[in-house]
Amino acid sequence: MNRIGFWVVSLLLLLAAASSVLFVVDERRYGVVYHLSEISRVVKQPGLHVKWLPAPFQTVDYLDKRLLTLESPSLEPTLTEEKQWVVIDWYVRWRITDPEAYIRSVGRTEEAGAAQLGRVVRSAFQEEVNRRTVRQLLSEDRRGLMQDVLRQVSESVGGSPVEGSKPASDAASATSAEQPVAQDGVQAAEAKVELDEHGQARVKLSWGIEIVDVRITRVDYSKDITESVFKRMEAERTREANRLRSEGQAEGERIRANADRQRTETLAAAYREAQEIRAQGDSAATETFARAYSQDPDFAQFYRSLQAYRSSLGKPGDVMVLDPNESEFFKAMRTPGAEGRRP
């Protein structure tokens, strides 16, 4: 029984020891082995690997080797060549190609690289936008802007100038700048020495990353300018609407005036024609009455008197105050034989 317990404990200790020195590197990541916070080696091949000492003497961190995307972190307005403020949205595709240089220059995490890269890209966009107009930013010319930003950012992350310069005579000794420089507990990157146009040596540090692409997703005016543009557009649309409305009212008045004129002309023509027809009818009636009355004048006079009586006394409530003996109105009633002449 004791022998079984011994083997079980031994197996557990063996597994614990193996787990403290074995680690797995995913195919999407780099494995970085640290020995007392110093980079010991970088594992790029996926699979099971061994470190010689357990934690905390040796630890393992991981960095993503896939293509990473960095979007513009803030909407800070940028001044164009024509002194107008615009807001640009952009994104950058980048990847870590040299984990050791990346850690020594930037930091141990992808977030550290994204933060520093964001500042570099934003500065490059500001510099390039300052040399261009809004029309160029909104046209096909912005392809050149993206290419210039890509080139500038690639040069920056490929080697950032360190403050201070050295004479050319000290360039040989400057090559010893490969010495590590402490940076938050991590050694600095190996330095490269280049001579500028004045014959002076400049020390440059590589970030260990590759900039794959830089793209612009949106170009817009700043909020204040956008509001003023909207107000100006609203005023222009209101002015155009008022113009169209006034033109419509004027057209409506013209149409109504034309219709009134046509109505007046039509009514006048109809009235004139009606008067002509009425005049012709009255003339014909007068001629007919004249012919009829010429045959028997007395009867015609008597008939007209009856029509006058009917029109004057035919309505209920009509009252006339006349002297029947003297008024000519009742002459037909006083004429002898009038009863015999009634039709």
DRENDO-1510 file (C-alpha; in Angstrom, 1 decimal, always signed):
<recs>
REC; n; res; u; v; w
REC; 1; MET; +0.0; +0.0; +0.0 .
REC; 2; ASN; +2.8; +2.4; +0.9 .
REC; 3; ARG; +4.5; +1.5; -2.4 .
REC; 4; ILE; +1.4; +2.5; -4.3 .
REC; 5; GLY; +1.2; +5.8; -2.5 .
REC; 6; PHE; +4.8; +6.4; -3.2 .
REC; 7; TRP; +4.3; +6.0; -6.9 .
REC; 8; VAL; +1.2; +8.1; -6.9 .
REC; 9; VAL; +3.0; +11.0; -5.1 .
REC; 10; SER; +6.0; +10.6; -7.4 .
REC; 11; LEU; +3.8; +10.7; -10.5 .
REC; 12; LEU; +2.1; +13.9; -9.2 .
REC; 13; LEU; +5.5; +15.5; -8.5 .
REC; 14; LEU; +6.7; +14.5; -12.0 .
REC; 15; LEU; +3.6; +16.0; -13.6 .
REC; 16; ALA; +4.0; +19.2; -11.6 .
REC; 17; ALA; +7.6; +19.5; -12.6 .
REC; 18; ALA; +6.7; +18.8; -16.2 .
REC; 19; SER; +4.0; +21.4; -16.2 .
REC; 20; SER; +6.4; +24.0; -14.8 .
REC; 21; VAL; +8.9; +23.5; -17.6 .
REC; 22; LEU; +6.7; +22.6; -20.5 .
REC; 23; PHE; +4.6; +25.1; -22.5 .
REC; 24; VAL; +2.6; +25.0; -25.8 .
REC; 25; VAL; +2.9; +27.6; -28.5 .
REC; 26; ASP; -0.2; +28.1; -30.7 .
REC; 27; GLU; +0.4; +28.5; -34.4 .
REC; 28; ARG; -1.2; +32.0; -34.2 .
REC; 29; ARG; +1.3; +33.2; -31.6 .
REC; 30; TYR; +4.9; +33.7; -30.8 .
REC; 31; GLY; +6.3; +32.3; -27.5 .
REC; 32; VAL; +8.8; +34.5; -25.6 .
REC; 33; VAL; +10.8; +32.9; -22.8 .
REC; 34; TYR; +12.1; +35.3; -20.1 .
REC; 35; HIS; +14.9; +34.5; -17.8 .
REC; 36; LEU; +14.7; +36.8; -14.7 .
REC; 37; SER; +12.8; +39.4; -16.8 .
REC; 38; GLU; +15.4; +39.2; -19.6 .
REC; 39; ILE; +14.5; +37.7; -23.0 .
REC; 40; SER; +16.1; +34.3; -23.2 .
REC; 41; ARG; +14.7; +33.1; -26.5 .
REC; 42; VAL; +11.8; +33.5; -28.9 .
REC; 43; VAL; +9.9; +30.4; -30.0 .
REC; 44; LYS; +8.3; +30.8; -33.5 .
REC; 45; GLN; +7.4; +27.2; -34.2 .
REC; 46; PRO; +4.1; +25.9; -32.9 .
REC; 47; GLY; +4.0; +22.8; -30.7 .
REC; 48; LEU; +5.2; +21.6; -27.3 .
REC; 49; HIS; +8.4; +23.2; -26.0 .
REC; 50; VAL; +10.6; +23.0; -22.9 .
REC; 51; LYS; +12.1; +25.7; -20.7 .
REC; 52; TRP; +14.9; +24.8; -18.4 .
REC; 53; LEU; +13.8; +26.4; -15.2 .
REC; 54; PRO; +10.3; +26.7; -13.6 .
REC; 55; ALA; +8.7; +30.0; -12.7 .
REC; 56; PRO; +9.6; +32.5; -11.5 .
REC; 57; PHE; +13.1; +31.9; -12.8 .
REC; 58; GLN; +11.8; +31.5; -16.3 .
REC; 59; THR; +8.4; +32.6; -17.6 .
REC; 60; VAL; +6.6; +32.5; -21.0 .
REC; 61; ASP; +4.6; +35.3; -22.6 .
REC; 62; TYR; +2.9; +35.2; -26.0 .
REC; 63; LEU; +2.5; +37.7; -28.8 .
REC; 64; ASP; +0.1; +37.5; -31.7 .
REC; 65; LYS; +1.6; +36.8; -35.1 .
REC; 66; ARG; -1.6; +37.4; -37.1 .
REC; 67; LEU; -2.6; +40.5; -39.0 .
REC; 68; LEU; -3.7; +43.2; -36.5 .
REC; 69; THR; -6.1; +46.1; -37.1 .
REC; 70; LEU; -5.7; +49.5; -35.4 .
REC; 71; GLU; -8.6; +52.0; -35.9 .
REC; 72; SER; -8.4; +55.7; -35.3 .
REC; 73; PRO; -8.8; +56.0; -31.5 .
REC; 74; SER; -10.2; +59.5; -31.5 .
REC; 75; LEU; -11.9; +62.0; -33.8 .
REC; 76; GLU; -9.4; +64.9; -33.5 .
REC; 77; PRO; -9.9; +67.6; -36.2 .
REC; 78; THR; -7.0; +68.3; -38.5 .
REC; 79; LEU; -6.3; +71.5; -40.4 .
REC; 80; THR; -6.1; +71.3; -44.2 .
REC; 81; GLU; -4.0; +73.5; -46.5 .
REC; 82; GLU; -6.9; +75.9; -46.9 .
REC; 83; LYS; -7.3; +76.3; -43.1 .
REC; 84; GLN; -10.4; +74.1; -42.7 .
REC; 85; TRP; -10.9; +71.7; -39.9 .
REC; 86; VAL; -11.7; +68.1; -41.0 .
REC; 87; VAL; -12.2; +64.8; -39.2 .
REC; 88; ILE; -10.6; +61.7; -40.7 .
REC; 89; ASP; -11.4; +58.1; -39.7 .
REC; 90; TRP; -8.6; +55.6; -40.6 .
REC; 91; TYR; -7.4; +52.1; -39.9 .
REC; 92; VAL; -4.0; +50.4; -40.1 .
REC; 93; ARG; -3.2; +46.8; -40.7 .
REC; 94; TRP; +0.0; +45.7; -39.1 .
REC; 95; ARG; +1.8; +42.6; -37.8 .
REC; 96; ILE; +4.7; +41.7; -35.5 .
REC; 97; THR; +7.6; +40.3; -37.5 .
REC; 98; ASP; +10.4; +40.4; -34.9 .
REC; 99; PRO; +9.1; +39.7; -31.4 .
REC; 100; GLU; +12.5; +40.4; -29.7 .
REC; 101; ALA; +12.9; +43.8; -31.3 .
REC; 102; TYR; +9.2; +44.5; -30.7 .
REC; 103; ILE; +9.5; +43.8; -27.0 .
REC; 104; ARG; +12.7; +45.7; -26.6 .
REC; 105; SER; +11.4; +48.8; -28.5 .
REC; 106; VAL; +7.7; +48.8; -27.7 .
REC; 107; GLY; +6.6; +46.5; -24.9 .
REC; 108; ARG; +5.3; +43.0; -24.0 .
REC; 109; THR; +1.7; +43.4; -25.3 .
REC; 110; GLU; +0.0; +44.2; -28.5 .
REC; 111; GLU; -1.9; +47.0; -26.8 .
REC; 112; ALA; +1.5; +48.8; -26.1 .
REC; 113; GLY; +2.4; +48.6; -29.8 .
REC; 114; ALA; -1.1; +49.8; -30.9 .
REC; 115; ALA; -0.9; +52.8; -28.6 .
REC; 116; GLN; +2.5; +53.9; -29.9 .
REC; 117; LEU; +1.6; +53.1; -33.5 .
REC; 118; GLY; -1.6; +55.1; -33.2 .
REC; 119; ARG; +0.4; +58.2; -32.2 .
REC; 120; VAL; +2.7; +57.8; -35.1 .
REC; 121; VAL; -0.1; +57.3; -37.6 .
REC; 122; ARG; -2.1; +60.3; -36.3 .
REC; 123; SER; +1.0; +62.5; -36.6 .
REC; 124; ALA; +1.6; +61.3; -40.1 .
REC; 125; PHE; -2.0; +62.0; -41.1 .
REC; 126; GLN; -1.8; +65.5; -39.6 .
REC; 127; GLU; +1.4; +66.2; -41.5 .
REC; 128; GLU; +0.0; +65.0; -44.8 .
REC; 129; VAL; -3.4; +66.6; -44.4 .
REC; 130; ASN; -1.8; +69.9; -43.7 .
REC; 131; ARG; -0.4; +69.8; -47.3 .
REC; 132; ARG; -3.7; +69.0; -49.0 .
REC; 133; THR; -7.0; +70.6; -49.7 .
REC; 134; VAL; -10.5; +69.3; -48.8 .
REC; 135; ARG; -11.1; +68.6; -52.6 .
REC; 136; GLN; -8.0; +66.4; -52.7 .
REC; 137; LEU; -9.1; +64.5; -49.6 .
REC; 138; LEU; -12.5; +63.8; -51.1 .
REC; 139; SER; -11.2; +62.8; -54.6 .
REC; 140; GLU; -9.0; +60.1; -56.0 .
REC; 141; ASP; -6.0; +62.0; -54.8 .
REC; 142; ARG; -6.4; +60.6; -51.3 .
REC; 143; ARG; -4.9; +57.4; -52.6 .
REC; 144; GLY; -1.6; +59.3; -52.7 .
REC; 145; LEU; -2.3; +60.5; -49.2 .
REC; 146; MET; -2.7; +56.9; -47.9 .
REC; 147; GLN; +0.5; +55.9; -49.7 .
REC; 148; ASP; +2.4; +58.8; -48.2 .
REC; 149; VAL; +1.2; +58.0; -44.8 .
REC; 150; LEU; +2.1; +54.3; -45.3 .
REC; 151; ARG; +5.6; +55.2; -46.4 .
REC; 152; GLN; +6.1; +57.7; -43.5 .
REC; 153; VAL; +4.8; +55.3; -40.8 .
REC; 154; SER; +6.9; +52.4; -42.2 .
REC; 155; GLU; +10.0; +54.6; -42.0 .
REC; 156; SER; +9.1; +55.6; -38.5 .
REC; 157; VAL; +8.6; +52.1; -37.1 .
REC; 158; GLY; +11.6; +50.8; -39.1 .
REC; 159; GLY; +13.9; +53.2; -37.2 .
REC; 160; SER; +13.0; +56.1; -34.9 .
REC; 161; PRO; +15.6; +58.8; -34.6 .
REC; 162; VAL; +17.0; +59.0; -31.1 .
REC; 163; GLU; +17.5; +62.5; -29.7 .
REC; 164; GLY; +21.1; +63.7; -30.0 .
REC; 165; SER; +23.6; +63.1; -32.7 .
REC; 166; LYS; +27.3; +62.1; -32.8 .
REC; 167; PRO; +30.2; +63.2; -35.1 .
REC; 168; ALA; +31.2; +60.8; -37.8 .
REC; 169; SER; +34.5; +60.2; -36.0 .
REC; 170; ASP; +32.5; +58.6; -33.2 .
REC; 171; ALA; +30.4; +56.4; -35.5 .
REC; 172; ALA; +32.5; +53.4; -34.9 .
REC; 173; SER; +32.1; +53.7; -31.2 .
REC; 174; ALA; +28.4; +54.4; -31.7 .
REC; 175; THR; +28.0; +50.9; -33.2 .
REC; 176; SER; +28.5; +49.7; -29.7 .
REC; 177; ALA; +25.0; +51.1; -29.1 .
REC; 178; GLU; +23.8; +47.6; -29.5 .
REC; 179; GLN; +24.1; +47.6; -25.7 .
REC; 180; PRO; +20.8; +47.1; -24.1 .
REC; 181; VAL; +19.1; +50.2; -22.7 .
REC; 182; ALA; +16.7; +49.6; -19.8 .
REC; 183; GLN; +13.1; +50.4; -20.6 .
REC; 184; ASP; +10.5; +49.4; -18.0 .
REC; 185; GLY; +12.5; +46.4; -17.0 .
REC; 186; VAL; +13.0; +45.3; -20.7 .
REC; 187; GLN; +16.2; +45.8; -22.6 .
REC; 188; ALA; +16.1; +48.3; -25.4 .
REC; 189; ALA; +16.3; +47.2; -29.1 .
REC; 190; GLU; +19.6; +46.8; -30.9 .
REC; 191; ALA; +20.5; +50.1; -32.5 .
REC; 192; LYS; +21.5; +50.9; -36.1 .
REC; 193; VAL; +23.8; +53.8; -36.9 .
REC; 194; GLU; +23.3; +55.8; -40.1 .
REC; 195; LEU; +25.0; +58.9; -41.4 .
REC; 196; ASP; +22.9; +61.9; -42.4 .
REC; 197; GLU; +23.6; +64.5; -45.0 .
REC; 198; HIS; +25.9; +66.4; -42.6 .
REC; 199; GLY; +28.1; +63.4; -41.9 .
REC; 200; GLN; +26.7; +62.9; -38.4 .
REC; 201; ALA; +25.7; +59.5; -37.1 .
REC; 202; ARG; +22.1; +59.0; -36.0 .
REC; 203; VAL; +21.0; +56.1; -33.9 .
REC; 204; LYS; +17.8; +54.4; -35.0 .
REC; 205; LEU; +15.7; +51.7; -33.3 .
REC; 206; SER; +13.5; +49.2; -35.1 .
REC; 207; TRP; +10.1; +48.3; -33.8 .
REC; 208; GLY; +10.0; +44.8; -35.2 .
REC; 209; ILE; +6.7; +45.3; -36.9 .
REC; 210; GLU; +5.4; +45.5; -40.5 .
REC; 211; ILE; +2.8; +48.0; -41.7 .
REC; 212; VAL; +0.7; +46.2; -44.3 .
REC; 213; ASP; -1.9; +48.8; -45.2 .
REC; 214; VAL; -3.3; +52.3; -44.3 .
REC; 215; ARG; -6.8; +53.2; -45.3 .
REC; 216; ILE; -9.2; +56.2; -44.9 .
REC; 217; THR; -12.8; +55.2; -44.0 .
REC; 218; ARG; -14.3; +58.7; -43.7 .
REC; 219; VAL; -13.5; +62.3; -44.3 .
REC; 220; ASP; -15.9; +64.9; -42.8 .
REC; 221; TYR; -15.9; +68.4; -41.5 .
REC; 222; SER; -15.6; +69.0; -37.8 .
REC; 223; LYS; -18.7; +69.3; -35.8 .
REC; 224; ASP; -18.8; +73.1; -35.7 .
REC; 225; ILE; -18.2; +73.3; -39.5 .
REC; 226; THR; -20.7; +70.5; -40.1 .
REC; 227; GLU; -23.4; +72.4; -38.2 .
REC; 228; SER; -22.7; +75.6; -40.1 .
REC; 229; VAL; -22.8; +73.7; -43.4 .
REC; 230; PHE; -26.1; +72.2; -42.5 .
REC; 231; LYS; -27.5; +75.6; -41.5 .
REC; 232; ARG; -26.2; +77.1; -44.8 .
REC; 233; MET; -27.8; +74.2; -46.7 .
REC; 234; GLU; -31.0; +74.6; -44.8 .
REC; 235; ALA; -31.0; +78.4; -45.6 .
REC; 236; GLU; -30.4; +77.6; -49.2 .
REC; 237; ARG; -33.2; +75.1; -49.3 .
REC; 238; THR; -35.5; +77.5; -47.5 .
REC; 239; ARG; -34.6; +80.2; -50.0 .
REC; 240; GLU; -35.2; +77.9; -52.9 .
REC; 241; ALA; -38.5; +76.7; -51.4 .
REC; 242; ASN; -39.6; +80.3; -51.0 .
REC; 243; ARG; -38.6; +81.1; -54.5 .
REC; 244; LEU; -40.5; +78.1; -55.9 .
REC; 245; ARG; -43.5; +79.0; -53.7 .
REC; 246; SER; -43.5; +82.6; -54.9 .
REC; 247; GLU; -43.2; +81.5; -58.5 .
REC; 248; GLY; -46.1; +79.0; -57.9 .
REC; 249; GLN; -48.2; +81.8; -56.4 .
REC; 250; ALA; -47.4; +84.1; -59.3 .
REC; 251; GLU; -48.3; +81.3; -61.7 .
REC; 252; GLY; -51.5; +80.6; -59.8 .
REC; 253; GLU; -52.4; +84.3; -59.9 .
REC; 254; ARG; -51.7; +84.4; -63.6 .
REC; 255; ILE; -53.9; +81.4; -64.2 .
REC; 256; ARG; -56.7; +82.7; -62.1 .
REC; 257; ALA; -56.5; +86.1; -63.8 .
REC; 258; ASN; -56.6; +84.4; -67.2 .
REC; 259; ALA; -59.6; +82.3; -66.1 .
REC; 260; ASP; -61.4; +85.4; -64.8 .
REC; 261; ARG; -60.7; +87.2; -68.0 .
REC; 262; GLN; -62.0; +84.3; -70.1 .
REC; 263; ARG; -65.1; +84.0; -67.9 .
REC; 264; THR; -65.8; +87.7; -68.2 .
REC; 265; GLU; -65.3; +87.6; -72.0 .
REC; 266; THR; -67.5; +84.5; -72.2 .
REC; 267; LEU; -70.2; +86.0; -70.0 .
REC; 268; ALA; -70.1; +89.3; -72.0 .
REC; 269; ALA; -70.4; +87.5; -75.3 .
REC; 270; ALA; -73.2; +85.4; -74.0 .
REC; 271; TYR; -75.0; +88.4; -72.5 .
REC; 272; ARG; -74.5; +90.3; -75.8 .
REC; 273; GLU; -75.9; +87.4; -77.8 .
REC; 274; ALA; -78.8; +87.0; -75.3 .
REC; 275; GLN; -79.6; +90.7; -75.7 .
REC; 276; GLU; -79.5; +90.4; -79.4 .
REC; 277; ILE; -81.8; +87.4; -79.3 .
REC; 278; ARG; -84.1; +89.2; -76.8 .
REC; 279; ALA; -84.1; +92.3; -79.0 .
REC; 280; GLN; -85.0; +90.2; -82.0 .
REC; 281; GLY; -87.7; +88.5; -80.0 .
REC; 282; ASP; -89.1; +91.8; -78.7 .
REC; 283; SER; -89.0; +93.1; -82.2 .
REC; 284; ALA; -90.9; +90.1; -83.6 .
REC; 285; ALA; -93.4; +90.3; -80.7 .
REC; 286; THR; -93.9; +94.0; -81.3 .
REC; 287; GLU; -94.5; +93.4; -85.0 .
REC; 288; THR; -96.9; +90.6; -84.2 .
REC; 289; PHE; -98.8; +92.6; -81.6 .
REC; 290; ALA; -98.9; +95.6; -84.0 .
REC; 291; ARG; -100.4; +93.5; -86.8 .
REC; 292; ALA; -102.9; +92.0; -84.4 .
REC; 293; TYR; -103.9; +95.3; -82.8 .
REC; 294; SER; -104.2; +97.0; -86.2 .
REC; 295; GLN; -107.0; +94.6; -87.0 .
REC; 296; ASP; -109.2; +95.7; -84.0 .
REC; 297; PRO; -107.8; +98.6; -82.0 .
REC; 298; ASP; -110.7; +98.7; -79.5 .
REC; 299; PHE; -110.3; +95.1; -78.6 .
REC; 300; ALA; -106.5; +95.5; -78.3 .
REC; 301; GLN; -107.1; +98.4; -75.9 .
REC; 302; PHE; -109.5; +96.3; -73.9 .
REC; 303; TYR; -107.1; +93.3; -73.8 .
REC; 304; ARG; -104.3; +95.5; -72.5 .
REC; 305; SER; -106.5; +96.8; -69.8 .
REC; 306; LEU; -107.4; +93.2; -68.7 .
REC; 307; GLN; -103.6; +92.4; -68.6 .
REC; 308; ALA; -103.1; +95.5; -66.4 .
REC; 309; TYR; -105.9; +94.4; -64.0 .
REC; 310; ARG; -104.5; +90.9; -63.8 .
REC; 311; SER; -101.0; +92.1; -63.0 .
REC; 312; SER; -102.2; +94.8; -60.5 .
REC; 313; LEU; -105.0; +93.0; -58.7 .
REC; 314; GLY; -104.0; +89.3; -59.2 .
REC; 315; LYS; -102.1; +89.0; -55.9 .
REC; 316; PRO; -103.7; +88.5; -52.5 .
REC; 317; GLY; -103.4; +91.5; -50.2 .
REC; 318; ASP; -102.9; +94.1; -53.0 .
REC; 319; VAL; -104.6; +97.3; -52.1 .
REC; 320; MET; -105.1; +100.2; -54.6 .
REC; 321; VAL; -106.8; +103.5; -53.6 .
REC; 322; LEU; -108.3; +105.0; -56.9 .
REC; 323; ASP; -111.3; +107.0; -57.9 .
REC; 324; PRO; -113.2; +104.6; -60.2 .
REC; 325; ASN; -115.1; +107.6; -61.8 .
REC; 326; GLU; -112.1; +109.6; -62.7 .
REC; 327; SER; -109.2; +107.2; -63.0 .
REC; 328; GLU; -108.3; +106.1; -66.5 .
REC; 329; PHE; -107.3; +102.7; -65.0 .
REC; 330; PHE; -110.9; +101.5; -64.8 .
REC; 331; LYS; -111.9; +103.0; -68.2 .
REC; 332; ALA; -112.5; +99.6; -69.7 .
REC; 333; MET; -115.0; +98.7; -66.9 .
REC; 334; ARG; -116.9; +101.9; -67.6 .
REC; 335; THR; -117.1; +101.6; -71.4 .
REC; 336; PRO; -120.6; +100.6; -72.6 .
REC; 337; GLY; -120.6; +97.1; -74.0 .
REC; 338; ALA; -117.4; +96.2; -72.4 .
REC; 339; GLU; -118.9; +93.0; -71.1 .
REC; 340; GLY; -119.7; +91.9; -74.6 .
REC; 341; ARG; -116.1; +92.5; -75.7 .
REC; 342; ARG; -114.6; +90.2; -73.2 .
REC; 343; PRO; -113.1; +87.1; -74.9 .
</recs>
